[in-house]
Amino acid sequence: MAKIVWSSKALFDKKEVLEFWISKNKSNVYSKKLNLLIEQKTETNFRKSRLRNSNKH
């Protein structure tokens, strides 16, 4: 099974964004929700991409 592999830069940038929101809101609630949304959307887009590619053959 294929899986998503994030680049070091992408992981660093995501961490920076999440830390920004933790600092701004003085809470990690929004960052947790945002991280979950990122993961869900990434997985959904990955699955759609695999479906499109499998339909080409």
Backbone as CSV, one residue per row, in Angstrom:
resi,resn,N_x,N_y,N_z,CA_x,CA_y,CA_z,C_x,C_y,C_z
1,MET,0.842,-1.173,0.000,0.000,0.000,0.000,0.894,1.244,0.000
2,ALA,0.538,2.193,-0.827,1.282,3.453,-0.896,0.927,4.332,0.295
3,LYS,1.861,5.207,0.634,1.579,6.136,1.716,2.176,7.489,1.380
4,ILE,1.707,8.476,2.052,2.179,9.838,1.853,3.450,10.041,2.656
5,VAL,4.466,10.568,1.998,5.719,10.884,2.669,5.926,12.390,2.551
6,TRP,5.910,13.072,3.682,6.076,14.514,3.713,7.561,14.857,3.643
7,SER,7.893,15.895,2.907,9.281,16.364,2.861,9.615,17.036,4.202
8,SER,10.891,17.154,4.470,11.330,17.824,5.696,10.834,19.260,5.732
9,LYS,10.888,19.934,4.596,10.425,21.330,4.498,8.934,21.423,4.791
10,ALA,8.148,20.518,4.229,6.699,20.537,4.453,6.378,20.301,5.920
11,LEU,7.058,19.359,6.548,6.840,19.096,7.973,7.234,20.289,8.824
12,PHE,8.357,20.913,8.470,8.810,22.092,9.203,7.790,23.222,9.075
13,ASP,7.320,23.462,7.844,6.353,24.534,7.610,5.044,24.277,8.347
14,LYS,4.593,23.038,8.321,3.346,22.705,9.028,3.505,22.943,10.530
15,LYS,4.645,22.535,11.065,4.912,22.739,12.493,4.922,24.231,12.829
16,GLU,5.543,25.024,11.982,5.593,26.474,12.197,4.192,27.091,12.200
17,VAL,3.358,26.666,11.278,1.986,27.186,11.212,1.209,26.807,12.465
18,LEU,1.309,25.557,12.868,0.590,25.105,14.060,1.085,25.825,15.317
19,GLU,2.379,26.023,15.410,2.930,26.744,16.562,2.498,28.207,16.563
20,PHE,2.391,28.803,15.387,1.897,30.177,15.293,0.512,30.288,15.907
21,TRP,-0.380,29.359,15.544,-1.748,29.422,16.051,-1.825,29.115,17.543
22,ILE,-0.958,28.249,18.020,-0.910,27.987,19.463,-0.510,29.264,20.198
23,SER,0.507,29.927,19.684,0.983,31.163,20.312,-0.070,32.271,20.229
24,LYS,-0.681,32.424,19.080,-1.667,33.488,18.878,-2.898,33.285,19.754
25,ASN,-3.381,32.053,19.833,-4.620,31.767,20.562,-4.390,31.393,22.022
26,LYS,-3.130,31.199,22.407,-2.796,30.762,23.775,-3.494,29.443,24.132
27,SER,-3.694,28.639,23.095,-4.370,27.348,23.247,-3.993,26.486,22.048
28,ASN,-3.998,25.175,22.250,-3.694,24.282,21.132,-4.949,23.675,20.494
29,VAL,-6.109,24.100,20.912,-7.362,23.525,20.398,-7.484,23.735,18.889
30,TYR,-7.291,24.978,18.441,-7.415,25.265,17.012,-6.338,24.532,16.218
31,SER,-5.113,24.496,16.723,-4.031,23.805,16.025,-4.326,22.315,15.859
32,LYS,-4.911,21.717,16.876,-5.270,20.298,16.775,-6.329,20.082,15.702
33,LYS,-7.327,20.971,15.675,-8.366,20.868,14.648,-7.782,21.083,13.254
34,LEU,-6.908,22.081,13.145,-6.272,22.374,11.867,-5.412,21.209,11.396
35,ASN,-4.654,20.624,12.300,-3.817,19.478,11.947,-4.668,18.300,11.485
36,LEU,-5.765,18.046,12.164,-6.661,16.966,11.762,-7.235,17.235,10.373
37,LEU,-7.623,18.466,10.115,-8.163,18.833,8.811,-7.109,18.651,7.718
38,ILE,-5.877,19.061,7.989,-4.791,18.876,7.021,-4.616,17.398,6.702
39,GLU,-4.575,16.575,7.729,-4.401,15.133,7.526,-5.562,14.530,6.726
40,GLN,-6.785,14.919,7.054,-7.957,14.400,6.346,-7.949,14.808,4.878
41,LYS,-7.689,16.071,4.620,-7.678,16.572,3.241,-6.544,15.951,2.434
42,THR,-5.401,15.783,3.062,-4.270,15.160,2.381,-4.613,13.733,1.987
43,GLU,-5.196,12.990,2.911,-5.585,11.602,2.632,-6.645,11.534,1.537
44,THR,-7.639,12.410,1.607,-8.700,12.430,0.598,-8.124,12.729,-0.781
45,ASN,-7.270,13.742,-0.875,-6.665,14.095,-2.158,-5.765,12.981,-2.679
46,PHE,-5.066,12.306,-1.790,-4.217,11.191,-2.176,-5.055,10.059,-2.767
47,ARG,-6.165,9.741,-2.123,-7.045,8.682,-2.630,-7.635,9.046,-3.982
48,LYS,-8.080,10.298,-4.130,-8.637,10.746,-5.412,-7.595,10.651,-6.519
49,SER,-6.377,11.026,-6.208,-5.295,10.965,-7.181,-5.033,9.523,-7.619
50,ARG,-5.028,8.628,-6.654,-4.808,7.211,-6.987,-5.944,6.661,-7.842
51,LEU,-7.182,7.083,-7.559,-8.318,6.636,-8.365,-8.203,7.139,-9.799
52,ARG,-7.852,8.410,-9.948,-7.690,8.973,-11.301,-6.611,8.229,-12.068
53,ASN,-5.516,7.964,-11.400,-4.416,7.271,-12.067,-4.767,5.830,-12.426
54,SER,-5.536,5.165,-11.575,-5.910,3.778,-11.873,-6.931,3.708,-12.988
55,ASN,-7.717,4.746,-13.179,-8.717,4.779,-14.259,-8.100,5.075,-15.610
56,LYS,-6.872,5.556,-15.652,-6.185,5.853,-16.901,-5.701,4.577,-17.595
57,HIS,-5.576,3.501,-16.860,-5.025,2.261,-17.416,-6.101,1.363,-17.899
